[in-house]
Amino acid sequence: MPDHSILKDLAWIMLSAAVAALIFQRLKIPLLLGYIAAGFIVGPHLGLWPTLVELENVQELSELGVIFLLFYIGLEFDFGRLRRSFAPALAALSLQTLLMLFLGMEASRWLGLSTIDGWFLGGLLSISSSMVSVKLIRDRGILHQSYANLTIGVLVLEDILAILLLVLLSGIAVEGQMDIKAVGRSTLFIGIFIVSVFLIGKLGASRLMRILEKRGSTEIVTMAALGLIFALGLLAHKFQFSWALGGFMAGAIFSRSQQAERIEQLTEPLRDLFSALFFVTVGMLIDPKALYSNAPVILGLSFIVIICKFSSCWLGFFLAGKPADESTQAALIKSQIGEFSFVIVAIGAKYGATSSDLQSIVSGVAFITILATPYLAQNESRLLRLADRLSPNAAKEFCSLYSHWIGTMRLSLSRNAILKLAKKPITLIGIHFLLITAIIIAAGVISERIAVPHFIPMSQELFQQSIFILSVLASLPLLVDTMRNMNVLVWLFSDTALSRPAFQQFSQGYYRSAFNGLILIILLFVYGTVFLLVAAPYFPTGSVFFVFLISTAIVGWLFWKKLIHMHHHWETAVIKSMESVAKERIAQKISSNLQALTSRQPWDVNVEPILLDAKSKWLGMEVRKTNLRAQTGALIAGIERGGFELANIDPTTRLYPNDKVFVLGEADQIQAAREYLNKNGTFHSPDTEAFAFTREIIPPRCNWSGMRIQDSQIRSRFNVTIVGIQKGDQHIIGPSPQEILDEGDLILVMGSKENIENFKIELDSHKDLPDNEPTSREPQP
């Protein structure tokens, strides 16, 4: 066996990584910095001993770390959370990316680096560390705060941006320059790939999840997950994307499913192994001489990066209408660079496009910014007070006026019926465009790169015709639904344009039909032009092209209504697939919670509900002050209040009239607890009878959707209190004023009956618009 075999190299890497993990965990420093330090020690540049590890042996294998890292990011991907914070997150990301690219290009000139180094430096500075930021949010227990949702929204968009940067910077490394056309083309193709794979994957995910649920041993679930990861990796590689993109899509397909947590647990050891291998490999690239010679640059650039990332994110959040203090808290958490920066540096090193100085500078900047982030976040209150003292009164007044103006504009737009009705058809047209383009591109690639199998008696030209006919059959239902949604937009636009008194004479008969036809032609022209610009290179030529056009027209004409029906079934299947996955996930969560509840005591005990009497002496008191366990031996295991089940209650939780208290104990203990809890008090408020709870849903068009509780002014206007929120399968008891209300949230409201009735009347006033757009007006072929 050769002296430098891959097994020997792996042994040294894992040994050094294990030692580094133990040391850095004890020091409470992020482990990825420990892995980098371990690679620095065993690498070829330190020179304290003969080279322990040959970099070439493990560099290819270390790319598995990137694939698994992206897979886990995909597993955490939540479109619902992204949608709620999309606008401010996009604004913050845009400003941050532009500023970091500018900083990277300018810094490369100051340091005498190449233009390619500048592109790579700007790209890697644009991406914060998801590992560090999310861990910091979880450790501080602020996952449900509004500013934490903003931070996570930006991190999700940064993950998508990172995928795009991996593709673009790889092209720059190979070509040596930025090709604007290639950038636009790559961006569009990545979007097509992501949307197509995600929708098709989600459609089949429910069936796969049911199979794994019934027959899913540990081995089968693990192999199914790994198989999907590498299958999509191969598919991405076939279309000249990175393997990492396939890993991300596999995670996104499994995300929010009932098996997601199990898959995460089973594949976590593989992620830890290959992630450690990757970061150790990164550490092996660091040259200590370059690190020492660039020490002043590293310190200065670290300070500039923290200031610029914080400032750009804060400005983006604020311009999108978020309060100044909330923007500050959200921006502080992500003022660092992390794992993706090392991925980008590794790509540059792989192609020999970046210098060793850049690799050392990035490692130093990442080390300093990651260490600084926890201290900045922990001292956010001091920083806020300092900023408040230093800010002039004029700036404070401007911030207040701007936030109020943005809130007013958002409220006005949320009440615009035309925008609400047009939102769904525009979204569907965009999604169908990406899917149709993906089908045509896939047909073009298959017909060009795959030869006719020898056992099929068919010429190559006939084979190409068959491929494109199949693509026509697959894309026609989508094209038909695109026409229907365009027709909806035409009617909406014409209703708006011709509603003025001066145009009333044109709103009926021939003039109306001509006007609608003109708008439809314009929409089709724009849609067709964009489609041809994207998909024309993949269209067939010669006779195959004419067969393609003729078959499209004939099938569309003959089967118009059946195609509409077919598309409706497809769309319903996708929606039901996602809904069933969500329902199964919620049911599984409830079952596991119930199992955990009933297994608290190993002996034969019961859990029974006790309805708290309106005259109980314990009303308004904290659970701990009842001293129930000492008096009766029974244990309060949970409380149901207005339909909400409060599991794992806090000792400071207060008891209210009509609470259903779940008591755990033996039969005699439960009976004693029932008598003890319902002892009459000496004082009984006459207002108790008027005291009530109500459960309400935040409707889609509600003005309070997207607002913090304190900004909604519900308490001051109606004298009621929101005491609970249910977001999907997540219960939030005693929400803070910073908690965000979203459409579809189930809220538990407490107050007098009269005040609750006034609140319900106001809430019902937000439900006056129809849910569905006027889809009855459909174009005829």
N, C-alpha and C positions, 0 to 999 in steps of 0.2 A: 504494500500500500504506500502511495507517495507520502512524503513527510508533511506536506500541506494539503491534506485531504479536506473535503468539505465537512466531514464529521468532526475532525479535530478543530476546525475553525468554529463550528457551531458550539462545540463544548466550551471553548474559551469565551465565546460571546455570551452564552447562557450563564456561565459561572460569574463573569464580570457583571452582567445585568442583575443577577440575583443579589450579589453583594451590594451593588449600588442601590437597588430597591430597598433593602433593609436599612441602609444608612440614611437615605434621603427621606424615607417615611418617618424615621425617628426624628429627623430634623424638621419635619413638616414642610418639606419642599416638594413641588410637583415631580412625580417620578420620571417624566420624560426628560427632565434636566439631568437626572441621575443616569439614565441610559446614555445620554449624549456624553456625559463625563466618563462613563465606562468605555465607550468607543474611543474617546480621546486617549485613554490610558493604554488600551490594547492595540491601538492603531499604529500605523507605520511612521508617524511624524514625531512622536515624543522622543524616541531614540534612547530610552533608558535601558532597553534590552532588545535582543533580536526580535524581529517582527513575529508576533504571535498568530496573526490572522492575515490571510491574503484577501484583500478587498474584492478582487474579481470573483472569488469563490462564492461570496455571499450577497453580492450586490443585486444579482438577478432575483435571488430568492427573497430578498428583503422587500421587493415590490409587493409581495403578498400582504405585507403590513399595510400598505396604502389601500389595497382592495378591501381588507377587513375593516379598516378605519372608515372607509366610505360606506360600507355595508351597515355599520352601526349608526352612522349619521342618517342613513336612509330609514332605519328602523325607528328613529326618533322623529322622523319627518311627519309633521301634522299640518295638513292643508287648512284645517279650521283655525288653528292658532295663527298661521301665516296670514290668512284672510283678515283676521281681526286687527292685525297691526301692519297690514301691507303698505299703506300709504306712507306713514311716518318711517317705517323701516326702509322702504325704497328710497325715500328722500335722503335719509342718513347714509345709506350705502352709496348712493350716487356721489354725494359730496365727498365722502371719505375716499372712494376709489379715485376720483379725479385729483384730489389733493395728494394722495399717496403716489400716484403715477407721476405727478409733477415733481414731488419731492424726490422720488427715485431718479428721475432724469437729471434733475439739478445736482443731486448728491453725486451721481456718477461723474458729472463734469468737474465738480470740485475735487474729487478724489482721483481724477485722471483715469477712470475706468471707461470701458467701451460703451457704445450705445446699447448693445445687447445686454450688458450688465445693468444698464439703467432700466431697461424694460423689465428685467427679472427682479430688480430691487423694488421697483414700484409695484409690481404684481404681488410679491410676497409681503410687502408692507400693508397691502390692502386687506389681508385676511387675518382676523383675530383667532385666538385659540378657543375652539368650542369646548375642548376638554377642560381648560382652566376656568372659562366663564361659567359653564353649566355647573361644574362642581362647586364653584363659589356660590352660585345662586342656591343650590340644594343645601349646602352646609349652613348657610345663613337663614334658611327657612323662609325665603321670600318668593318662592316659585309662583304664588298666586297674586303677587303684587302687580300693579299695572306697569310699573317701570321694568319689572323683570320680563313681562310679556313683550315689551318693546325690544329689550336686549335679545331675547330669543328669536324674535322676528327677524332682526338684522342678521343673527348668526345663521338662520336657515337660508336667507338670501345669499349670504357669503358662501355657504356650502355650494349653492348653485353656481355662483360666480367663480368659485375655485375650480369646479369642473370645467367651466369655459376657459379659464386661464390655463389649465393643464393642457388643453388642446391647442390654444393659441400660442403659448410660449414654446411648446414643442415645435410648432411650425416655424417660429422665429429662430429657434436654435438650429434648425436644419437649413432654412433658407437664408438666414443672416440678416433679415430685414422684415419690417411689418408690411404685410400685404392687406390693404384695406378691403379689397374685394373678398379675399380669402377669409378675413375676419367676419364680414357680414354673412358669407355663405356658411361658414362653420357655425356661427351663432344660430342661424335658421335651422340648419340640419340637426344641431343638438336639440333645439326645441322640438322639432318633429320627432326625433328619436325618443326623447323623454316622454312626450305626451302619448305617442303610439304605444310604447312598451308599457307605460303605466296603466293605460286604460285596458289594453288587452290582458295584461297581467292581473289586474284587479277582477276582470270578468271571470278568469279561470281560478282565481285565488280561493274563492269560497268552496269550490269543489275539492281543491287540494287540501284546504283546511279541514273539511269534513273527513277526508280520507285519513289525514294525520290524526284527527281526533279519535277515530275508531280503531285504527291499526298502528297508531304512532308510538312505537317503542322509542326509547332514547336513540337507538342507532338509526332508525328509519327517519326520524325528524332531523337528526344531524345531517344525514346524507342528503335528504331532500333539500335542506337549506344550502348545503355546499354545492349540490348539483345546480340549483338555480343561480347561485352566485357565479359559478364558472360558465354556465350556459349563456347567461347574459353578458359575461365578460367576453366570451368568444364572439357573440353577436356584435358587441360594440367594437371589438378589434377588427371584425370583418368589414365594418363600415368606417374603419380608420379612425375610431375614437380610442380613448384610453381604456385599459382593463378596469380602472377604478370606476369609470362611469357605469359599467355593468354591475359592479358591487353595490353602488349607490341605488340603482334601479331595483335590484333584488331586495334590498332593505326596504325601499319605499313600497314595494308590492306587499311585503309581509307586515308593514306597519299598520297599527290599529286593528290587527286581527287577534283572535282569541289565542293564537299560538305564538304571538310576537314575544311575550315575556319568556316563554319556554325556549324558543329558538335563541333568544339573547343569552339565556343562562347556559345553554348547551354549547354554543359557539364562542362564549366569552374566553375560555382558555386559549383557543386558537388565535383570537384577536390579541390577547395579551402577549402570546409568544411571538407572533410576527410583527406586532407593533414594537415590542422591545428590540427585535432583530433590526427593524428599520431604523430606529433612533440610534442604536449602537453603530450602525453603518454610517449614519450621518456624523456621529462623533468621530469616526475614523477619518473623515475628510478634513477635519480641522487641523490647520497648521499652526502650532503654537507661536512660531516666529511671526507669522502674519497677525495673530491675535495680539501679541505684545506690541508690534509696531503700529497697530491700528487702535490701540487702547483709547487715546483721546477722541478719535473718530467714533468709536463705539459708544462712549459715554455721551458725547454731544448728540449723536443721532438718536440714541435711546430717549433722551430728554425731549428732542424735537418730535419724535414719533408719538410719545405719550400726549404731548400738548396738541399736536395736529389731529390725531385720531379722536381725542376727546372733543376738541373744538368743532370738527366737521360733523361728528355724530350729534353733538348737542344742537348745532345750528339746523341740521336736517330735521331732528325731532321737533324743534321749536317752530320752524317754518311750516311744518305739517299740522301745527295747531296744538301741540302738547305743552303743558305748563312748564315753566323754566326749571322748577325744582325737580319735577319728574324727568325732564330731559337730562338734567345733570346726573341724577342717580343711574339712569340707564346707560349713559355714555361712559361713566367711570368704570363699569364692570368690564368693558371690552377694550380697554386702552392698552392692548398688548399684541404681539404676534406669537404664533405658535406652530402647531404641527404641520399645517399646510405650507408654511414658509419653508420648512425643511424639505417637504415634498417637492416644491418648486425648485429649490436649490439643487436637490438630487437630480432633477431632470436636466438642469443646466450642466451639471457635472457629467451626466451620462453622455451627452452629446459634445462635451468639451467646449461649450459655449460660454461658460462663466469662469472667472478667475478664482484662484484660491483665496485672494484677499476678500472677495465678496462672500465666500462661504464662511470665513472667520468673522467678518463683520456681522453677518446675519445671526450666527450662533451667539455672539456677544450681546447683540441687541435683544434677541429673544430671551436670553438668560435674565437680563436686567429688567425688561418690561414685565416678564412673568412674575418675578419676585416682587415688583412694585405694585402690581394690581391688587392683591389682598389688602395691603396697607392703605391704598387709596380708597377702596370700597369700605373698609372698616371705619375710616375717618370722614365719611361723606357728610355727616352732620356738621363737623367742624368746617369742612370746605364750603358747605352751603352758607353757614353763618359768616365765614370770611368773605365769600362772594357778595353776600347781602350788604355787608358793611362797606365794601369797596365800590359797589355799584352806585352810580349817581341816581338821584331820584327821577330824573328825566328818563333814564334807561328803564327803570322799574315801571314807570307809568306807560312807556311804550310797549313793554312786554305784556302788561295787563290789557291794554287796549287791543293789541294784535291778537292775543288769545281770545278775547271776547269777539272780535271781528271774524276770526276763523270759525269759532263756534256758531256764530250767526249764519255764516255762509254754508256751513255743513248742514245746519238745520233747514235752511231754505232748499238746498239741493235734495235733502232726504225727503222733502215733501213734494218734489217735482214728479208728477205722475208719469210724464212722458219718459223721463230718464229711467224710472223704475221699470216701466213696461218694455223699454228698449234694451235693458241690460241683458236679459236672458237670451233673446235672439242673436244679439251681437256676440255673446260668449259662445253660443253654439256654432255660429258661422265660423268663428276663429278656430274652435276645436276641430270641426269637420274639415276645414282647410288643411290643417296639419295632418289629419288622418288620411285624407285623399292624397295629399302630396307624398306621404310615407308609402302608401300602397303603390303609386306610380313609380317612385324611386326604387322600391324593392323589386318590382317587376322588371325595371330596366336593368338593375344589377344582376338579377337571376338570369335573364335572357342572354346577357352578354358573357357572363362568367361561367355558366353551367352548360356543359355540352349535353346533347341528347343521349340518355342511357342506351347502351347497345341493344338491350332487350326490347326497346320500343321502336317499332318500324315507322319512323317519322323523320322528315327532313328538319334541318335546323331552323329554316324559315317557318315551317308549320309549328314547330315547337315554340318559337317566339310568339306567333299569333295566338297559340293556346294560352300562353302565360298572360298576355295582355287581355285576352277575353275574360280570363278569370279575374284579373284586376278590375275590369269593368264591372263584373257582377258584384265584386266586393265593395266597390266605391259608389255604385249607383244609389243605394239607399241613403248614403250620406249626402250625395249631391242633390237628391230629391228634397231631403229635409233642409238643405241649405237654401233651395229655392223657396220653400215654404216660409222660412224665417226671414228671407229677403222680402217676401210679400208682406209679412207683418210689419217690417220696418217701413215699407212704402206707404202702407195705410196710416201708420202712426205719423210719419212725416207729412203726408198730405193733409191729414186731419188738422195738424198743427198749423201748417202753412196757409190753408184755406179757411181757417176758422175766423179770420178777421172780417169785419163787415164789408170792406172794400172788395173781398174776393168771394163773397157768398154766391155770386152768380156762376162761378166756376166750380163750385163744390158738388154739382150734380151732373148726371148724364155724360155726354160725349167729352166735355172738357175735363171732367174728373178722370175718366178712363185714360184720356190722352196724357194728362199730367202724371198719373200713376205709371203708365207705360214708359214715359220718359225717365222717371226716377229709377225704375227697374232696369232699364237699359244702361243707365249710368253705373248703377251698382254692379251689374254683370260685367260691364267693360272693365271697371277697376279690379274686380275679383279675378276675372280671366287674365288680365295683364299681369297681375302679381303672380298668379299661378303659373303662367307660361314662363315668366322670368326665372322662376325657381325650378320647375319640373321639365322645361323644354329639353335640356341636355339628355334627359332619360327617356324621352319619347321614342317610339320606334320610327323607322324610316321606310320609305318605299311602300310596297304593297301592304306591309304589316301596319303602317300608319293609317292607311285608308280603311283596312279591316277594323282597326281600333275605333275610328270615328263612326263608321257605319253601324257597327255592333252597339256602340254606346247609344246612338240615336234610336235604333230599332227597339232595343230592350227598354229604354226609358219611355218610349211612346206606348208600347204594348202593356207594360207592367207598372204603370205609374201608381195606381192605388195599392197594388200588392207591395210595391217597394215602400210606400208610406207605412203600410201595416208592418212590414218587416223591420223597418227602422224603429218603429214604436216598440216592438218586442225587444230589439237589441238594447234600446235605451232603458226600458223597464228592467231588463235583466241586469244591466250594470248597476242601476240604482238599488234593486233588491239585493244584489250581491253585497254591495257596501253596507246596506242596512242590516242584512242578516249577520254579517261579520260583527257589526257594532253591537247588535242585540245579544249575540252569543258571548261577546266579550263582557257586556254588562252582567249577563246571567251568571257567567263564570265567576265574576268578581263578587257578586252577591252570595253565591254558593260558598266561595272560599271564606268570605267574612263570617257567614253563618256557621261554617264548620269550625273556624277559629274561635267563635264565640262559645259554642257548645262544648268545645274541648278544653276550656280553661280549667275545669275540674275533672280529674280522672275517675271519680266515683259517680254513682248514679244520682244525678241531680236534674232538676227541671229549670226551665226558663219560662216564667209566666209574666204576663202583663198586669200591671196594677194601674187603674185609672185614678189619677189624682183628683180628689174631691175639691170643689170650689171653696170649701170652708176649711181646708187643711191648714194646720198651724205652720206648715213648712213652706207655704207659698212665698216666693221671692227670696228664699234662703239658698245658700250654696249647698251642693251635695255633701261636702265634707262636714258641714255644721249639723246635718241630721244625725250623724254618728250611728247610721243604720246598722253597719256591720257589727259594731260592738254591742248594740242593743238587741239585735235579732239573729245575728249570724248570717244573714242574707247579704248578697252583694248586688249593687246596681250595675247591670251589665250594659244597659243602653236606655235611651229615651227616644220615644217617637213623639214628635211635636208637629201637628198640622200635616202629617203624612211623611215627614222627614224622619229617618232613623238615624239617631245620633249615637254611632258606635264609638267605643273607646272614649267615653266622655271625660272631660277634665274635672278635677275635684272642685273647681270654682264655678262649674256650671250651675245656674240657678233653676229652680223648679217653678213652673207656671201652672195655672189652672188648666185642667183637661190634658195635662201631659200623660202619656202612656209610658209608665216606668217599667222596664223589663228587669225583673229581679231574679237572680240565680240563687238556688239553694234547694234544700230538701223541703218536703211538703209542709212540715210544721214551721220551718223558718220563713217560708213564703207567706204563710197565713199570719205569722207574727208581724212580718213586714207590712202586710196589707193593713192591719189594724193600726200599726205604728204610724205609717205615712198618712193615714186618713183621720188622725186625731184632730178634732175641731180646735181651732184657736179661739182665744178670748176676743180677738178683734177681727172683724170681717168688713171689708170695704164695700160700700153700697154700689160702687162702680164695677164690681167683679162680674156682674151679669152682663155688662156691656162689653166686657173684654173679649177679644176674638182674634183668630188667626185666619189668614186666607192664603191660598196658593194660586199664583198667577204666572202666566207665560209672557215673557217679553216678546211682543209681536215683531215681525220683520221690519215694519216701517216706523217703529217706535222712536221717538226723539231721544229717548234715554239709551238706545243701543249704541255701544261704543263709549259711553260716558263712565266716569268714576261715580261711585255712589254719592260722594260729597258734591260733585258738580251737578247731579240730577236734581238736587234740592227737594227730594221726595219728603224728607223728614220735616223740613221747615214749612213746606206748602200744605201737607196733608196731616201732619202730626202722627205719622205712622213710622214704624221702624222695620227695616229689612233685617231679619234675624237669621236668614239662611238662604243659600243659593245652591242650586243643583245645575252643574254644567256636564251634560252627558251622564257618565257614571261617577262623577266626582261631586261630593257634598262639601260645602264650605259653611261651617257653622260660625255665627258671630262674625260676619265678614267685616274687614276694616273699611274705613271711608275711601281707601285707595283702590278697592276692588272694582273691576270693570264689569258693567252690565252688557251682555251680548244678546242679540236676538236668539230666541229659542231657550234662553235660561228660564228655569223654574225658580221663582223667588217665593220665600215664605215671609209674609208681612204680618206684623203684630200691631194692634192698636184698638181703639174703641170701635164699636160696630158702625157708628155714624161716620167716623173718619175713614174706615176701610171702604165703606160704600162710596164715599167721595173719590177715593183713590181708584176704585174699580171703574167708576164712570169716566174718569180722565184716561185710564188705560184703554177702555173700550173705544174712546174717540180716535185712537190711532189705528183702528182696524176697519176704517171706512173705505179703503181702496181695494179693488178686486185683486186676488192673488195671481190670476192667469192673464196673459196677454191675449188679444183677440185673434186667436189662431183659426177662426172659422173661415176667414177670407183667404182662400188658398188659390194659387195660380193654377191654371189648367195648361197641360202640355199643348 
